[in-house]
Amino acid sequence: MDIDVFAAAHAREWERLDRLVRRRRSLDGEEIDELVELYQRVSTHLSVVRSSGQDPALVGRLSALVARARSAVTGAHASAWRDVGGFFTRVFPAVLYRLRWWWIGTTAGTVMVSGATAAWVAGNPDVLHALGTPEFIAQYVDYEFANYYMENPRGSFAAQVWTNNAWVAAQAIIYGVALGLPTLAVLFVNALNVGVGAGIMIAHGQGDVFFGLILPHGMLELTAVFVAGGVGLKLGWTIIAPGDRTRMRALGEEARAAIAVALGLVVVLFVSGLIEGLVTGNAAAGHIPVPVALGIGGLAEVLFLAYVFTVGRRAHQEGETGDIENAPQAVPVA
C-alpha cells in the first residue's frame, strides 16, 4: 500500500473530524451523527496505517485524533478527586438524610434495649451472679474495663477498633437482603453487650467510669452502627414492600445507595477509631481529663449530625438519591 496516496485520499475526512472535535460543544444533531461516523471510519484508517508500519508519524497523528474523537463521542470522565469530593458533599450525606428516620428509629430502639438491660443487670444481684463469679466481676470492674483501652499501642488499637467496627457496620447493611432479620440480630446483640457492661459497672458504683470511657468515641461509633442498621433494615423492608417499583428494581436502587453508605461509614468509623485509640486511651491512662475527652467526642458527634442535616438535606432537596447516575451510553443524535 502506498501510504502517501492513502493519506491524500482521506485527508479531508481527517480534517473534517478534527474540526468537528474542536467544535464538539456546539454541534447540532446532524453534525453529531457525522462525528460518530467519522470517528468510526478514522479508527479503521488508523488500524490500516498502523498495520502497514510505514509512517510512525502518521500513526501518532491519527492516534491523537482518534483519542480526542473518542472523548468527544463518549464524554470525558471527571477526575477521581472530583468524584471523591462529589461523593462526600452530595451522595453520602444525601442518603443519610433520606434514610434518617430509619437510623433514628434504630438508635431509639437500640438505646431502649441497652438501657433496659443495664437496669435489669444493675438491679438484680442474681443476674450479676449468673454473669460470673464475684472475683471475675471485680476483675472486670477494677481492671479489665479501663485496661482494654490501654493494653495495646495507641495506633494499632485504633486500627483494630476501626476494622472491627467497619465489619460490624458492613454486616448490619449486608444482612438487610435477608429481610433485615440478621440485621436486627446484630443490633440486638450489640445492645445487650453495651447494656450488660453498663449494668455491671453501675451496680459497683463505677457508672461514671463507664460513661466517661464509652462516650468519647461511642457517640460517633454507635451512631455509625445505628446508621448501618437503619440502612440494612430499609433494604430488608424494600424487599417486603417495594412500592410502585418492581421488587428487583427497588432492591437494586436501595442496594446501590446502601453501598454508598457503607463506603462513607468507613471514614466515619476511622474517625471514631482514632478517638477511641488516642483520646479514650489517654483518658483511661489519666493523661487527659475525662471532660476533655467527652468534649472531643461530643464535638465529633455534633459535626457529623450537622453534616447530615445541612449538607445532606441540601443535596437531598436538589434531587440526589445516592443511586448511580443514569448517564447515557452515547451522545444524543439527530
Secondary structure by P-SEA (a helix, b strand, c coil): ccaaaaaaacaaaaaaaaaaaaacccccaaaaaaaaaaaaaaaaaaaaaaaacccaaaaaaaaaaaaaaaaaaccccccaaaaaaaaaaccaaaaaaaaaaaaaaaaaaaaaaaaaaaaaaaacaaaaaaaccaaaaaaaaacccccccccccaaaaaaaaaaaaaaaaaaaaaaccccaaaaaaaaaaaaaaaaaaaaaaaaacaaaaaaaacccccaaaaaaaaaaaaaaaaaaaaaaccccccaaaaaaaaaaaaaaaaaaaaaaaaaaaaaaacaaaaaaaccccaaaaaaaaaaaaaaaaaaaaaaaaaaaaacccccccccccccccc
